[in-house]
Amino acid sequence: MTDTKQTNPKDMVGTRKAGISCVPQAVLAELGVAMLEGACKYGRFNWRASGVRASVYLDALNRHIFQQWWDEGEDIDLDSQLSHLTKGISTLVVLRDAMIQGMLVDDRPPRSKPFMSDLNQAAGAVIDRHVDKSPRHFTIEDTGLKL
């Protein structure tokens, strides 16, 4: 989208700077509550003072997004009563801010050899081999559980 409004000189400068108007405010508000919870539990901006290990935050992200939200179909974290997705976002915010601030302890493993291109080709071949089938893909609605 291009803004061609010429009525205010500030528009020409301001529209080319980093902004927040494209971020949904409801998500930011939820993130604020999640960050408040972290501040109450661990101290406000504690990671900027003490640093964080990447693996600890990856594990937290995995628990909220993959174990609880995805595998278990659980939308709300029972401890905080916040969305698991929001908790995952707050984990990524801390991790990214630690990187920006130079406070990340990067304990990621050594890089692996490239393999994703071959793996993606293999996945495509699996789909091509079964193009004539029409399997039923089950969802959380099939369990009768209410979200």
Backbone as JSON, one array per atom type, in Angstrom:
{
  "sequence": "MTDTKQTNPKDMVGTRKAGISCVPQAVLAELGVAMLEGACKYGRFNWRASGVRASVYLDALNRHIFQQWWDEGEDIDLDSQLSHLTKGISTLVVLRDAMIQGMLVDDRPPRSKPFMSDLNQAAGAVIDRHVDKSPRHFTIEDTGLKL",
  "N": [[0.85, -1.16, 0.0], [0.57, 2.19, -0.86], [0.95, 5.4, 0.34], [-0.17, 8.37, -0.86], [-0.75, 10.84, 0.0], [-0.29, 14.3, 0.22], [-0.56, 16.39, 2.0], [0.66, 16.91, 4.44], [3.89, 17.5, 5.5], [5.12, 15.82, 7.36], [4.04, 13.33, 6.88], [5.46, 12.29, 4.69], [7.91, 11.69, 5.81], [7.34, 10.28, 8.19], [5.89, 7.97, 7.38], [7.82, 6.32, 6.43], [9.23, 5.27, 8.47], [9.92, 2.94, 11.13], [7.02, 1.48, 12.38], [4.1, 0.83, 14.43], [1.55, 0.52, 13.76], [0.57, -1.49, 12.17], [0.36, -3.72, 13.68], [-1.87, -5.8, 15.36], [-3.77, -4.38, 17.91], [-5.13, -5.71, 19.95], [-3.68, -8.06, 20.27], [-1.26, -6.99, 21.13], [-2.11, -5.94, 23.57], [-2.78, -8.29, 24.99], [-0.24, -9.42, 25.01], [1.02, -7.56, 26.64], [-0.12, -8.18, 29.13], [0.86, -10.77, 29.46], [3.59, -10.23, 29.58], [3.59, -8.69, 31.89], [2.92, -10.65, 33.75], [5.27, -12.17, 33.64], [7.03, -10.23, 34.61], [6.12, -9.95, 37.22], [6.67, -12.5, 38.21], [9.44, -12.97, 37.72], [10.85, -10.6, 37.64], [11.02, -7.38, 36.24], [12.17, -6.94, 32.99], [14.23, -8.75, 33.42], [15.81, -10.43, 31.85], [17.43, -8.73, 30.42], [19.3, -7.95, 32.23], [20.39, -10.32, 33.26], [20.6, -12.1, 31.18], [19.67, -14.73, 28.83], [19.31, -18.21, 28.13], [19.17, -19.69, 25.0], [18.1, -22.28, 24.64], [16.42, -22.7, 26.85], [14.3, -20.97, 26.39], [13.42, -21.9, 23.92], [12.48, -24.39, 24.72], [10.34, -23.58, 26.4], [8.72, -22.28, 24.52], [8.12, -24.46, 22.88], [6.62, -26.03, 24.68], [4.32, -24.4, 25.11], [3.3, -23.89, 22.47], [3.5, -26.25, 20.79], [3.15, -28.6, 22.44], [0.94, -28.02, 24.25], [-0.96, -26.18, 22.93], [-1.1, -27.11, 20.23], [-0.83, -30.09, 20.15], [-2.45, -30.89, 22.36], [-4.68, -29.36, 22.04], [-5.35, -27.28, 23.68], [-6.38, -24.15, 24.45], [-6.08, -22.17, 26.42], [-3.7, -21.36, 28.87], [-3.46, -23.03, 31.85], [-2.28, -22.15, 34.24], [-1.77, -19.34, 33.98], [-4.05, -18.36, 32.78], [-3.99, -17.2, 30.32], [-3.8, -17.06, 26.73], [-2.21, -19.82, 25.16], [-0.91, -19.24, 22.81], [-0.34, -16.52, 23.11], [1.39, -16.68, 25.27], [3.46, -18.04, 24.02], [4.21, -16.06, 22.16], [5.17, -14.11, 23.92], [7.4, -15.4, 24.91], [8.97, -15.52, 22.6], [9.34, -12.78, 22.24], [10.95, -12.06, 24.45], [13.18, -13.64, 23.89], [14.01, -12.58, 21.39], [14.49, -9.89, 22.1], [16.58, -10.27, 23.89], [18.52, -11.15, 22.11], [18.84, -8.82, 20.52], [19.79, -7.07, 22.46], [22.2, -8.18, 23.07], [22.29, -10.11, 25.03], [21.86, -12.79, 24.85], [22.52, -16.14, 25.48], [23.79, -18.19, 23.37], [23.08, -21.23, 22.94], [22.49, -22.98, 20.94], [22.62, -25.96, 18.92], [25.45, -27.09, 16.89], [25.32, -26.17, 13.43], [23.39, -28.11, 11.17], [23.98, -30.32, 8.38], [22.85, -29.28, 5.15], [19.53, -30.25, 4.47], [16.84, -29.87, 4.13], [15.78, -29.23, 1.57], [15.93, -31.65, 0.14], [14.28, -33.15, 1.81], [11.82, -31.8, 1.53], [11.33, -32.33, -1.17], [10.98, -35.08, -0.99], [8.63, -35.16, 0.56], [6.84, -34.0, -1.24], [6.88, -36.0, -3.2], [5.66, -38.09, -1.81], [3.05, -37.08, -1.55], [2.36, -36.9, -4.27], [2.36, -39.64, -4.95], [0.07, -40.48, -3.7], [-2.08, -39.15, -4.75], [-4.47, -40.02, -5.79], [-6.07, -40.73, -3.7], [-8.45, -40.09, -1.07], [-8.33, -39.27, 1.83], [-9.85, -39.0, 5.09], [-9.33, -36.3, 7.13], [-8.89, -35.92, 10.47], [-10.06, -33.72, 13.03], [-9.97, -31.54, 15.93], [-12.63, -31.13, 16.39], [-13.77, -33.58, 15.99], [-13.47, -34.93, 18.35], [-15.33, -34.1, 20.1], [-14.78, -32.32, 22.06], [-15.08, -29.19, 23.69], [-13.89, -26.02, 22.78]],
  "CA": [[0.0, 0.0, 0.0], [1.34, 3.42, -0.95], [0.21, 6.59, 0.75], [0.24, 9.47, -1.73], [-1.23, 12.09, 0.6], [0.75, 15.32, 0.21], [-0.99, 17.55, 2.77], [1.46, 17.14, 5.63], [5.27, 17.05, 5.26], [5.46, 14.73, 8.3], [3.64, 12.07, 6.26], [6.53, 11.82, 3.82], [8.98, 11.18, 6.66], [6.81, 9.33, 9.18], [5.44, 6.71, 6.81], [8.98, 5.51, 6.07], [9.89, 4.85, 9.71], [9.33, 1.78, 11.79], [5.76, 1.81, 13.05], [3.42, -0.25, 15.12], [0.14, 0.58, 13.38], [0.18, -2.72, 11.47], [0.26, -4.8, 14.67], [-3.17, -5.76, 16.03], [-3.67, -3.87, 19.28], [-5.61, -6.73, 20.89], [-2.56, -8.97, 20.54], [-0.32, -6.24, 21.96], [-2.66, -5.84, 24.93], [-2.58, -9.61, 25.61], [1.19, -9.54, 25.24], [1.32, -6.74, 27.81], [-0.49, -8.94, 30.34], [1.81, -11.88, 29.59], [4.86, -9.66, 30.03], [3.36, -8.31, 33.28], [3.03, -11.87, 34.54], [6.7, -12.47, 33.74], [7.65, -9.24, 35.49], [5.75, -10.28, 38.6], [7.31, -13.75, 38.61], [10.89, -13.04, 37.56], [11.46, -9.27, 37.64], [10.84, -6.66, 34.99], [13.34, -6.91, 32.11], [15.3, -9.54, 34.05], [16.69, -11.02, 30.85], [18.42, -7.74, 29.99], [20.33, -7.88, 33.27], [21.05, -11.6, 33.52], [20.72, -12.89, 29.96], [18.85, -15.94, 28.7], [19.81, -19.3, 27.28], [18.24, -19.95, 23.9], [17.43, -23.57, 24.81], [15.36, -22.58, 27.86], [13.16, -20.31, 25.76], [12.89, -22.82, 22.92], [11.69, -25.39, 25.44], [9.09, -22.94, 26.83], [7.93, -22.09, 23.31], [7.64, -25.79, 22.48], [5.54, -26.45, 25.59], [3.1, -23.63, 24.87], [2.76, -23.98, 21.11], [3.37, -27.6, 20.23], [2.58, -29.58, 23.35], [-0.37, -27.67, 24.79], [-1.91, -25.62, 21.97], [-1.27, -27.95, 19.04], [-1.09, -31.5, 20.44], [-3.52, -31.08, 23.32], [-5.85, -28.54, 21.69], [-5.66, -26.44, 24.84], [-6.21, -22.75, 24.08], [-5.74, -21.31, 27.56], [-2.75, -21.87, 29.85], [-4.19, -23.19, 33.11], [-1.66, -21.37, 35.3], [-1.88, -17.89, 33.79], [-5.33, -18.05, 32.16], [-3.72, -16.51, 29.07], [-3.69, -17.93, 25.57], [-0.9, -20.43, 24.94], [-0.27, -18.51, 21.72], [0.2, -15.29, 23.69], [2.55, -17.08, 26.07], [4.51, -18.3, 23.05], [4.67, -14.78, 21.63], [5.98, -13.44, 24.95], [8.66, -16.13, 24.93], [9.75, -15.05, 21.45], [9.7, -11.38, 22.48], [12.1, -12.04, 25.36], [14.31, -14.22, 23.17], [14.47, -11.63, 20.38], [15.05, -8.73, 22.77], [17.88, -10.69, 24.41], [19.43, -11.14, 20.96], [19.1, -7.42, 20.17], [20.55, -6.44, 23.54], [23.46, -8.88, 23.29], [22.18, -10.86, 26.29], [21.48, -14.17, 24.55], [23.5, -17.21, 25.54], [23.4, -18.97, 22.19], [23.46, -22.63, 23.13], [21.97, -23.82, 19.87], [23.61, -26.95, 18.48], [26.11, -26.75, 15.63], [24.43, -26.28, 12.27], [23.37, -29.41, 10.5], [24.19, -30.28, 6.94], [21.58, -28.96, 4.47], [18.72, -31.44, 4.19], [15.42, -29.55, 3.96], [15.38, -29.29, 0.17], [15.69, -33.06, -0.16], [13.12, -33.59, 2.59], [10.64, -31.23, 0.88], [11.09, -33.1, -2.39], [10.44, -36.39, -0.57], [7.24, -34.93, 0.96], [6.08, -33.82, -2.47], [6.75, -37.31, -3.85], [4.64, -38.85, -1.06], [1.74, -36.53, -1.94], [2.12, -37.31, -5.66], [2.05, -41.08, -4.98], [-1.24, -40.74, -3.11], [-2.99, -38.14, -5.27], [-5.75, -40.65, -6.12], [-6.78, -41.06, -2.47], [-9.21, -39.01, -0.44], [-8.47, -39.63, 3.24], [-10.53, -38.06, 5.99], [-8.39, -35.76, 8.12], [-9.63, -35.68, 11.7], [-9.75, -32.49, 13.73], [-10.4, -31.49, 17.32], [-14.09, -31.22, 16.42], [-14.15, -35.0, 16.02], [-13.36, -35.46, 19.71], [-16.46, -33.63, 20.88], [-14.33, -31.39, 23.09], [-15.38, -27.78, 23.47], [-12.71, -25.16, 22.89]],
  "C": [[0.9, 1.23, 0.0], [0.45, 4.58, -0.57], [0.71, 7.76, -0.08], [-0.24, 10.81, -1.21], [-0.09, 13.09, 0.69], [0.44, 16.5, 1.12], [-0.12, 17.86, 3.97], [2.89, 16.65, 5.37], [5.7, 15.91, 6.18], [5.11, 13.38, 7.69], [4.76, 11.47, 5.43], [7.66, 11.18, 4.63], [8.47, 10.05, 7.54], [6.4, 8.0, 8.61], [6.6, 5.81, 6.41], [9.76, 5.04, 7.3], [9.18, 3.64, 10.3], [8.09, 2.21, 12.56], [5.14, 0.59, 13.68], [1.96, -0.35, 14.68], [-0.34, -0.66, 12.64], [0.02, -3.91, 12.42], [-1.09, -4.71, 15.35], [-3.04, -5.39, 17.51], [-4.18, -4.87, 20.32], [-4.49, -7.7, 21.26], [-1.52, -8.27, 21.41], [-0.8, -6.14, 23.4], [-2.5, -7.17, 25.67], [-1.11, -9.82, 25.93], [1.61, -8.74, 26.46], [1.0, -7.46, 29.1], [0.48, -10.1, 30.55], [3.16, -11.38, 30.09], [4.76, -9.18, 31.48], [3.49, -9.53, 34.19], [4.51, -12.24, 34.73], [7.42, -11.51, 34.67], [7.36, -9.54, 36.94], [6.46, -11.54, 39.1], [8.83, -13.66, 38.68], [11.61, -11.69, 37.67], [11.36, -8.64, 36.26], [12.18, -6.56, 34.24], [14.53, -7.68, 32.7], [16.29, -10.09, 33.03], [17.75, -10.03, 30.34], [19.56, -7.63, 30.98], [21.11, -9.19, 33.37], [21.24, -12.46, 32.28], [19.8, -14.1, 29.97], [19.58, -16.95, 27.83], [18.75, -19.61, 26.24], [17.45, -21.24, 24.13], [16.29, -23.5, 25.81], [14.11, -21.97, 27.23], [12.58, -21.14, 24.62], [12.02, -23.88, 23.59], [10.34, -24.82, 25.89], [8.16, -22.74, 25.63], [7.32, -23.41, 22.85], [6.48, -26.25, 23.38], [4.24, -25.71, 25.28], [2.49, -23.89, 23.5], [2.51, -25.42, 20.67], [2.73, -28.59, 21.19], [1.16, -29.23, 23.75], [-1.35, -27.2, 23.71], [-2.16, -26.56, 20.81], [-1.67, -29.37, 19.42], [-2.3, -31.71, 21.34], [-4.78, -30.28, 22.99], [-6.28, -27.63, 22.82], [-5.36, -24.99, 24.48], [-5.64, -21.9, 25.2], [-4.78, -22.04, 28.5], [-3.44, -21.89, 31.22], [-3.6, -22.34, 34.23], [-1.94, -19.88, 35.17], [-3.26, -17.44, 33.32], [-5.18, -17.18, 30.91], [-3.64, -17.53, 27.94], [-2.28, -18.53, 25.49], [-0.17, -19.72, 23.81], [0.36, -17.22, 22.23], [1.43, -15.6, 24.53], [3.74, -17.4, 25.14], [5.08, -17.02, 22.46], [5.57, -14.09, 22.65], [7.35, -14.11, 25.08], [9.56, -15.66, 23.79], [10.19, -13.6, 21.62], [10.94, -11.3, 23.37], [13.34, -12.56, 24.62], [14.87, -13.23, 22.15], [15.09, -10.4, 21.03], [16.43, -9.07, 23.35], [18.92, -10.71, 23.29], [19.83, -9.71, 20.61], [20.01, -6.76, 21.19], [21.91, -7.1, 23.79], [23.47, -9.69, 24.58], [21.73, -12.3, 26.07], [22.69, -15.08, 24.71], [23.08, -18.19, 24.46], [23.91, -20.4, 22.33], [22.79, -23.55, 22.12], [23.04, -24.82, 19.44], [24.34, -26.46, 17.23], [25.14, -26.95, 14.47], [24.53, -27.66, 11.65], [23.72, -29.22, 9.03], [22.85, -29.96, 6.29], [20.82, -30.24, 4.13], [17.27, -31.1, 3.84], [14.95, -29.61, 2.52], [15.06, -30.72, -0.24], [14.45, -33.58, 0.56], [11.82, -33.05, 1.98], [10.31, -31.96, -0.42], [10.5, -34.46, -2.06], [8.97, -36.25, -0.16], [6.36, -34.76, -0.27], [5.86, -35.13, -3.2], [5.72, -38.17, -3.15], [3.24, -38.38, -1.48], [1.4, -36.97, -3.36], [1.74, -38.78, -5.76], [0.64, -41.37, -4.5], [-2.3, -39.76, -3.6], [-4.38, -38.71, -5.56], [-6.6, -40.96, -4.89], [-7.47, -39.83, -1.9], [-9.41, -39.33, 1.04], [-9.24, -38.56, 4.02], [-9.52, -37.61, 7.03], [-9.19, -35.32, 9.34], [-9.15, -34.41, 12.38], [-10.24, -32.57, 15.17], [-11.93, -31.58, 17.42], [-14.58, -32.65, 16.48], [-14.1, -35.59, 17.41], [-14.56, -35.1, 20.55], [-16.07, -32.67, 21.98], [-14.7, -29.96, 22.7], [-14.1, -26.98, 23.66], [-12.94, -24.04, 23.86]]
}
